[in-house]
C-alpha cells in the first residue's frame, strides 16, 4: 500500500510565517512533502528573466533554513507541475495539494487549470487559500473593499512547531543565477532576496528611511534609499501584506510619543500605497485578459508606426536622444528598480512619443523589474498607456520631468556619461547645442550621443489625434462605464468618465 501524503506547494509565498497552507498541512498526521518547482516553460515566457531567478534563489535558501528549523526540508525540482505530480503519484498516495491562490499571467492561470483538472481526475484535493486582499471569483467590485479589509485585519498566522515531513530523498540543488534555463540576458545588479533581508530593510525603513519617504519618492537619485524596497519581497512572498500592516501599526503604537507628525504622515502614505497594491492585482484576478487586451476594447484598434522596431531598440538600449529617458532605462537595466514616477514616465514615453504597443513595452520592462508583479504590471501599463477608458491620459513631458526631478543633471551624468561635460543649459536638451558647443563639450550628436528619435511636441500631437479618434468610436463612453463597474476604485461615488471633461493632460 502506498504511503498517504500531502504536498505543500510553495510558489510566490516563500516564508513560513502567515502561511495558512503550511499550518493546515500540519493539523493532521499525514506526512508532508514541501516542494518548489522550477517550471521550464515558465522561464521561457517573454516576461521572465534570470534577474527574477536570482532573487528567488536567495528566498529559497532562507526558506530552506526556516524549514530545517521546523524539522523539515524543501524539495526543489526542475520540472513541469503535471509531470512532477504524476511521478509523485506513482510512488505515493496524494490526498491533497495545498498552496496559496496565485494571481499571475495567463501561463499561471493555464497551469493552475491543468493542475485542478488533473487533481479532479485523480481524486486529489487541490486546496488553495486566499493570499491577503485579492478575492477570487468576486462577483461584484463593490464588495471587494470590505472583504480585503476583513482579511488584512485577521491575526498573523504563526508557524507550526514542526512539520511531519515525508521520508523522502530531498533535493535542494539550486541552479546558478547564470544557468541558461533562465535566459541569456546579463542581469548586472540584483536586489538581495530572502526573509531575513525583507525584515532587515523593513525595520530600517520604519526607523530611519521613512522620514523622507514623500520628499524623495519621485527623486531618481534618492528614492531607492528612502522607499521601503519591499516590493520584490511582497511579490515573492517573503513577507505578507498583512504582516506589513501589522508591523506598521505596532511600530506607530510603540513609538507614538517619540514620532513627529511628518514621520507619521510618511509612514501612513506608505501604507496607503501598499493598500492600493491589492486594488491593482484584483484587476488581473477579475480579468486575466488584460495581459494581452486593453481594458477598454476600443483601444485595441490603435495602429502603430512602421518603424516600431527601431523605436523599441532605442528605448531598450537607452539611446532615444532624451537624456532623462535614457538615464532611467540604463539605470533600470543595471539595478532592476525605478521609482513609480520614473516608471510611469517611461511607459508614457514608449506609448505616446514612440507609439509602441504597451504589450511589447510590458515584456521589456517585466524582464528588467526585479519586482515584476503581473497584477500591478499590466494594470499600470494600461493606465499609463491610456487604454483603460477610465483613467486620465497622462502624457509626461520628458524634458519637464528631467528639470523637475534631476535639475542639476546628476542622475543623467551618472548613467549617460556621454553627457558628463554638459551644464544645466544643455543637459536636459542636448539638441539645442550648436556644432561648436558640441565640439567644445566632446559630445557630437549623432556620433557620441544620438539625436532625439522623435520630436516630443510632434509625436504628442499625433498621439492625441489618434486617441481622439478612439474617443469618437461607437459605444466608447458606455463601454467605459462598464470598465469602471468592473475595475474602478470605489473611493469615488462617480466614474471618472465624462464626455465633457478634458481627457488629455500634459505633465
N, C-alpha and C positions, 0 to 999 in steps of 0.2 A: 504494500500500500504506500502511495506517495505521501510525503510529509506535507501537511497543510501549512501554507504561508500567506503572509500579507506583503505586498510590495509597496514601499513608501517611496514615491517618485518625486524627487526634488527637481524643480525646473527654475523658475525665477523667484525662488523663496529660500535662498541659501543661508539659512540660520536655524537655530533650534529654539529660540525664544519667540513667543507669539506665533506658534506654528501648530494650528489645530490638527492637521493630518497626522503629525507626529504624535501628538497627545492621544488621539483616537486609536492610533495603531498600538499604543501601549496599554490600552484599557482591557485587553484580554490576554490570554496565554498563548495565542498563536504567534509563531516566530515571524520576525520582521526582516525583510531584505531592503535596506535603504539603497537607492540607486540614483545615479545621474547619467543620462545618456547624451553622448556626443553624436548627434544625428547628421551623417554626411550630407544628406540632401538639404538640410537647413543651411549648412555652411556654404553651399553652392548658390544660395539665393543672392540677388544683386544688392541687398541691404546689409549683408553680413560681412564682417572683416576680422582679421586677426587681432585688431585692436580690442574688439569685444572679447575675444577669447583670452587675451592677456589679462583682462580684468577678472573674467570669470575664473580663470586658473587660480588667481590669488584667493578668490572667495572659496573655492573648493578645498584649498589647503587649510584654511581656517575652519571650514565646516567639518572636515575630517578630524581635526583636533577636538572639536566640540563633541563629535560623535564618539570618539575614543573615550572621552571623559564620561560618556554615558554607557560605556562598555559595549560599544558597537563599532561599526565601520561603514564607510561609504564605498559601494561598488560602482566604479566608473567604467563604462564600456562604450567603444565606438561602434555604433550600430543603429539601424533604424528601429523605431519603437516596436513595430509589429514583429520584426524578425527576432528581436530580443525577447519579447514576451512569449513568442512561440517556443523558443529554446528553453525558457524557464518552465513553461507549461509541460514540456516533455519530461522534466525532472521532478517537478513538484506540483502539488495541487494548489493553484492560486485561488484563494477565496475572495480576495479583494485587492484592488489597486487604489491607493489613497494619494491624493495630490490636492494642491490649490487650484482653483479656477485660474485660467490664464487668458487674458485679452491680448491677442497678438495679430500677426499678419495672417493673410489668407492661408499661408502654408501651415501655420499653427492650428487654425480652425479646421483645415482639412485633415491634418494629422490627428487631432483630437476626435474628430468624427469617425475616422477609421478605427481608433482605439475603442471608442464607445461601441461601435458595431461589432468589433472583434470580441469584446467582453460580453456583449449580449449573446453572440453566437456560442460562446464557450461557457456561458452561465457563470460569469465572474462579475462581481460588484465593482463598478468603476465609480468611486465616490470622490467628488470634488467639493472642496469647501471654499466659501467666499473669501476673497482676499481684500479685506478692508472695504473701501467705499464704492467699488464698482459692482453694480447689480445685474446679474444675469436674468434674461427673459423679462426685462422690465416692460410692462405694458403701457405705462403712462409716465412721461418725464416729470409730471407734477408730483409724483410720489417719491422721486429719487432722493431729494434733499433730506427728507426725514429719515429714510432708510439709512443713508450714508451717515447721518448724524448719530443715529442709534448704534450703528456698528462701531464707529470711532469712539463712542463713549463706553463701550464694553471694556472690562478689565483686561490687562495684558495676560495672555495665556502663558503660564510658566512652563519651563521644560520639565520633562519627567525625570525621575531619579535615575532610571536606567532603561535601556531598551532590550527586550527579549529578542536578541539578534539571532538570525538563522546561522547555523553552522554551514559555512559556505566558503568557497575559495575566492575570497575578495580580491579584486584588482583595483589598484589605485595608481596606475602608471599614466600620469597626465602627459599628453603631447606637449612639446615645446611651443613657445609662442611663435616660432618660425616654421612650424610644420606646414607643409603645402596644403594640408587639408583645409586650412583657414584662409587660403588665398596667397597671393604673391606681393601684395602691396606693402611697401615699407610703412611701419607703424610709428616710428620715432618715439616720442614720449607717451606714456600711458599712465593715467591715474592709478594709484595703488588700490587694490581691492581688498575685500575681506571684512569680516565683522569687527575685528579689533580696530581696523583703520576707520570704519564708519563711526564707532563710538568715540574714537580719539578726535576726529575732525569736528564732530558734532559738539563735543564738550568744549573744544577750542572756540567754535563759533559762538556758542551761548555765552561763554565767559569773556571773550575778547573781541572777536572779529565782527560780531553783530552790531557793535557800537556805531559802525559806519556803513551798515548794510545799504540803507536807502541812498546815502550820499554817493556811493561808488557803484551801485548796482548796474549802471549803464556805462561806466568808465572802462575802456578796454585795458588800461594799464593797471587797474586796481581791483576790478570786480572779482577776479579769481581768488584774491586774498580776503575779500570781505563778504563774498557769498558763502553759503554753507558748504558747497560742493558735495551735497548729499544726493544729488540727482541720480548719479550712476548707482549708488548704493540702494536707492529706492527702486531703481529699475530691476536690479538683480536680487533684491530682497534680503540683503544682509541686515537691514533694519526695516521694520514695517512702518507704514504711515501712522498707525495707531501709536506705536512707540514714540514717534516724533512728537505727536501732540501731547502725550502723557509726560514726556521728559521736559517739554517746554513749560507746561503748566506747573510741574514740580519745581523747576528752576525759578520761575517767577514767584511762586508762593514762598519758597525758601529764602529768596533774596529780595522780597518786596520792599523792605525798608532801606536797602542799600543801592537800589537801581534808580537812576534818574529817568525822567519821563521820556527823554529821547531814546534811550536804550530800549525801554519797554515798547515804544512805538515801532522801533526797528524790528524787534522780535515778533510783534504781532503782525507786522507786514509780511514777515517771512512765513508765518503760519497761514496767513491768508492765501499766499501763493501755493502752499502745499495743498490747501483745500481745493483750489482750482485744478490741481493736478487730476484729482478724481473726476472732476467735471469733464475734462477733455478726453480722458480714457474711456469714459462712459459713451462718448460719441462713437468710438470704434466698436465698442461692445454692442451698441444698438444697431450699427450699420457697418458691418465689416467691409462693404464695397468701397468705402471712402479711401482705401488704399489705392484704388485704381480709377474711381469715378468721382466727379465733382459732386459735392452735396447738393448743389443746385444743378440739375442735369443740363440746363440750357447752356452752361459754360463749356460743356464738352464739345460744343460746335466751334470754339475758337480755333482759328488756323494760325500756324506759326511761320516765322521767316524761313526762307530756303537755306540760309547759311547758319542754321541752328548748330551744326556740329562745330564750326569754328567758334561760335559764341560759347558753347559748352566747354570746349577745351581751354579757352582763355580764362573762363571762370575757374575751372578746376585747377589750373596752374597758378592762379593769381596774377594774370597778365592781361587784365582788362583795360589798363591805362588809367584807372581810377585808384589812386593810392590807398585810400581807406578801405575800399573793397578788396584790393589785392592783399593788403596787410591782414585783414580779417581772414581771408581764405588761407593764406600761408600760415598764420598763427594756428588756425583750426587744424590744418593738415599736420602741423608739428606737435601740438599738445592735446588735441582731441576735445577741446572745450571752448565755447564762447558764451558771453552773457546773452540774455534774451534779446536786448535791443539790437545787438550786432547780428544775431541770427535772423531776426525779423527783417533787418535791412538787406542781408544777403538774399533772402528769398524774394523780397520786393524787387531788388535789382535784377535777379535772374528772371523773374516773371514778367516784369513790366519793361525794363530797359533792354534786356536781351531777348525778351519774348520767348523764353524757354518753357517747355511743358513742365509743370510743377512735379509731375511724376518722375521725370529724369533728374531734376534737381534734388528731389527727395531721396533717390537712391544714392546719389553722390554724397549728400550730407549725412545720410544714415550711416554709411561706412566710416565717416570721419568722426561723428559724435560718439564718444565713449559711452555717453548716457542715452543712447538711442532707445527711446521708448515708443513703440508703434502708436499707441493711443494718443500720445501728445504730438508725436511727429506729424502724422497725417492730418490731424485736426488743425495744427498750426500752419502746416504747409498750405492747406486750402484757405485758411483765414488770411494769411499774409499774401496769398496769390489772388485773393478776391473772388474765389469761386464758390463761396458758401451761400451767397444770396441773402445773408442775414447780418453780415459784418461790414463796417465801413471799409471802403477801398483805401488802404494806406500805402501811398506811393512815397517812399523815402527818397529824399534828395541826398545822394552820396556825398556831395560837397558840403552841404549844410550839416550833415551828421558828422563829417570829419572835423569841421571847425568847432562844432559844439562839444564833441567828446574827445578830441585829440588836438586841441588848439595849437600846441607847440610842435606837433608832429612827432612826438617821442615814440608813439606806438608804430607809426608809419616807418620811421627810420630804423626801428628795431627789426622789422620784418621785411622791409623793402629797402635794403641797403643801397640800391642803385640811386636812391634819392637822398642819401645822407648829407649831401652838401647843400641842399636847398633850404632856404629860410622860409619863414611863415608866409612870405609873399607868393610862393610858388608850390610849397609842399602839398597843398590841397588841390591845386590846379596847375600841374606842370605844363599843360598845353598852352598856358599863357606866356611861357618863356619864348623870347625871340632866339634866333640861331646863335647870336653872340652870348647871350645869357646861358644857353645850353652848354656851349663850349666852355665857358668860364666855370661852370658847376660840374664839369665832367659827366654830363648827362644828356646825351644826344637822343632825342625822341625818335623812336623807330629803330634805334640801334641798342642803346643801353637800357632803355625803358620804352615800352610800346606806346604808340599813340592810342588815344581812347578808342575803344572798339565801336562805341556808339556815342552820339551826342545826346546827353540826357534829355534836354528840352524837346528835341525832335522825337526821340524814342517814346517819351511820355505822351506827347501829342497823339502819336499813332495808337498807343495803348488805350488811351482814354476814348478815342473814336471807336476802336474795336469793342470796348466794353459797353459803350453806349448802344451799339447795335444789339447786344445781348439783352440790355435792359428793355428794348423795344419789342422783343420777341413775344410770341403768344404765351399767355398764362405765366409770364415771368413773376409778377407780384403774388399771384395766387399760389404758385409753387413755393415762393419764398416764405409765405405764411406756414405752409406745410412743413418746410425745413425747420422753421423756428419751433413749431409744436413738437418736433421730434428731438431737436438738439439744443434749442436756445436756453440760456440761463433764465431761471425763474426769479431772479433778483429784481427784475423789472416787470411791471404789470402789462406793459405793451411791447409789441415787437419793435425791432429797430428798422423794420421795412416801411418806408414812407416814400411814396411816389414823388412827393414834392420836395423832399429833403435833398441836400447836396450830397451825393454819394461818394464823390471823389475828393479826397483831402490830400494835400501836399505837405509833407513834413520836411 
